[in-house]
Amino acid sequence: MAPRTFVIGAGMAGLACAVRLASLGRVVEVLESASHAGGRCRSYFDDNLGRRIDNGNHLLLSGNSATLSYLSEVGAAGLLAGPDRAEFAFFDLERRAGWTIRPTAGRLPWWILAPSRRVPGTRARDYLRAARLAGAGPSQTVAEILDDGGPLYRCFWHPFALAVMNTDPEEASAALLWPVVRETLGRGEAAYRPRIARVGLSESLVDPALAYLSSRGADIGFGRRVRGLERTGDRVTAIDLGDREMAVGEEDSVVLAVPAGVCASLLPNLVVPTEFRAILNVHFRIAGAPPAGPSMVGLVGGMAQWLFCRQDVVSVTVSAADAIEGPPEQIAGRIWAEISQVLGCCGTQTPSFRVVKEKRATFAQTPEQTRRRPPTRTSWRNLVLAGDWTDTGLPATIEGAVRSGTKAAEAVIELSEGP
């Protein structure tokens, strides 16, 4: 029998790992405790709205090379939608004023010289402050580096960093934000064009991967919760599923692509992040014609942070939302009062809604918690880790999750090839 790789977890990290291994002709078996794949990155039909919605709003950028490669491999490269040019609309809820950042084409940011293309009230030299992120120390926060008290930080860097890190910039790691800036904003306009799922997250990012894996003979099992790992010496020798054990052969390997807390329960001595931050998403179904204007708007000065419009469903995302509590009706009503002034076409009466709060959406991306991210390889020679909480060099985003899965697959290949 050919060597197998057991991929435990079918979130984005696990899928990316399995796809990479399958593309190289490896035998893959995926074990997922839930009844679906994708983890937080999935779509489902909501009875209250009568519409299929995404679990949360996930924005990709055209410079997210790992995710784009993954989509290309599974034949889903055309399932993302976005403008031909990078444009970012913003609205200040306190001042009731909107603007759009319109970068110029090419790698050099000539657009910062044009007042009509940049954040109102900012100067060209304000944007150069971002270069300080490159020299950020391991203990410095985003606010320490970028907050100069001016409008650029309040109206761009703060919402940008909050969305990327899901951690308040006052405590978020500046060193962890830098790779995102370098790989997107730092590469010119063509690298930071916004991209969203054309239909839904499952249809674009998950279902094509499952179809790809099935076509290559991968075994994908749902409802298979791993209870433990049997280890002998420096190897994992069996996977405990509660009702049975799966033997791990001498040439087999195991990839743990599960949340940090689950991984720590299976490997008690492993150091992992222990603090987490919530993400709140509120979906509304509106009556009448869809709102005109951009499909995505950044919001400043209120509870709502990002507004996404897709036909008759508008959704709001609030990052680092741990402090937002209360009845769903109260939360939805407050957010609708904010975004109705942006939409301008849907009235003030709160429409049908769905509030989704994920309390442990990502690990807290503070300097201290970032230092707790483990590497891909472990002390067991046939066991590797994957997940956006591992040491990918990126924040806990879809791109980070996919990159971690790819790294895990590469580690498996290295293990099989020997020293």
Residue, then its C-alpha position, 0 to 999 in steps of 0.5 A: m500500500a502506498p504511504r498515506t497522509f491523514v489530514i485531520g481537519a477540513g478547514m481552509a488549512g486542511l483543504a489546502c494541504a490535502v489539495r497540494l498533496a493530491s496534486l503531487g499524487r499522494v494518497v490522502e485521507v481527510l478526517e473532519s469532525a463537523s458535517h461540512a468542510g471549510g471551517r469558518c469559511r463556508s456558506y449555508f441557507d438561513d431560514n430566517l432570511g430565506r437566503r444562502i449566506d456566508n458564515g462571515n465576510h472574507l475579503l481577499l486581495s489580488g496579491n494573495s498568491a497562496t490562495l490564488s494558486y490554490l484556487s487555480e489548482v482546483g479549477a476555481a480561479g474564475l469564482l472570485a469577483g472584483p473590480d479591474r482596478a483597486e478602489f476602496a470606498f469609505f464612509d465616516l458615520e460620525r461626520r456623514a461624509g464619504w470618500t474613495i481611495r483610488p490608487t494609480a496603476g503601477r508599483l509606484p504610489w503616484w496616487i498619494l500626490a493627488p488629493s482627490r485620490r487619497v483620504p481627505g485631510t491627509r498629505a502625501r508624506d503621511y503615507l510614507r509612515a507605513a515604511r516604519l512597519a518594516g523595522a517594527g520590533p517584536s514587541q511593538t504594536v500597530a498603533e505605536i508605529l502608525d498612529d500619529g493622531g491624524p486622519l490617515y490613521r483614523c480613516f485608513w490604517h486603523p480600519f485596515a489593520l483591525a480587519v486584517m488582524n482582528t485585534d485592536p491596533e493598540e495591542a496588535s503586532a506591528a511586525l505581523l502586519w508588515p508582511v501583509v503591507r509588503e505583499t499587497l500595498g507594497r507591490g502596487e495597485a495590481a496586488y491589492r484589488p479586492r476580491i470576494a466570492r462570486v456566489g458564496l464562500s463554499e461555492s468558491l473556496v470549498d466545494p471545488a476543493l472537495a470535488y478536486l480531492s474526490s476526483r483524485g481518489a482522496d477519502i473525505g470523511f465527515g463526522r469523524r472526531v479525533r479523540g487522541l493520537e497514539r504515539t510510540g517513540d517519535r512517531v504517531t502510530a494510531i488515530d483514536l476516533g472513539d469507536r475505533e482506531m486507525a493505524v498509522g503505518e511506518e511510511d504514513s504521516v499525519v497533519l493536524a489542521v485543527p483549531a489551536g485549542v483542539c490541537a493543544s488537547l491532542l498534544p498537551n505539551l505543545v505551546v499554542p496561542t491561548e487568547f482569542r478575539a471575536i468577529l461579529n457578522v450581521h446579515f440583512r435581507i432588504a426589500g426592493a432594488p439592491p442598493a446602488g454604489p460600491s459592493m464594499v464600503g469601509l465604515v469609520g466612527g461607529m460599531a459597523q466596520w465593513l459593509f458588503c452588498r450582494q443583491d438583496v442581502v447586505s452584511v456588516t462585519v465587526s472585528a475584535a467584537d468581544a465587547i459587543e453583547g446584548p440581544p440580537e435585536q438590539i445589535a441588529g437595530r444599532i447596526w442598521a441605524e448606522i448603515s441605513q444612512v450609507l445605503g440611502c434606499c432601504g428605510t429606517q425600519t430594521p429588516s429581517f436579519r441574522v446575527v452571527k458572533e464567533k467568539r474564538a474567530t482568530f487568536a489574539q494577534t498581539p506580540e505575546q500571543t504571536r510568539r506562541r505560534p508553533p512551527t509546522r514541524t513537531s518533535w514527532r517525525n511523521l506529524v506536522l501542523a497546519g492552521d492560521w494560528t501556526d507560525t506562517g509569518l502572516p496574520a490569521t487570514i484565509e491567505g495565512a490558512v492556505r499558506s500554512g496548509t501548503k507548508a504542511a504539505e511540503a513538510v510531509i514531502e520532505l519527511s517522506e524523502g528523508p534527510 
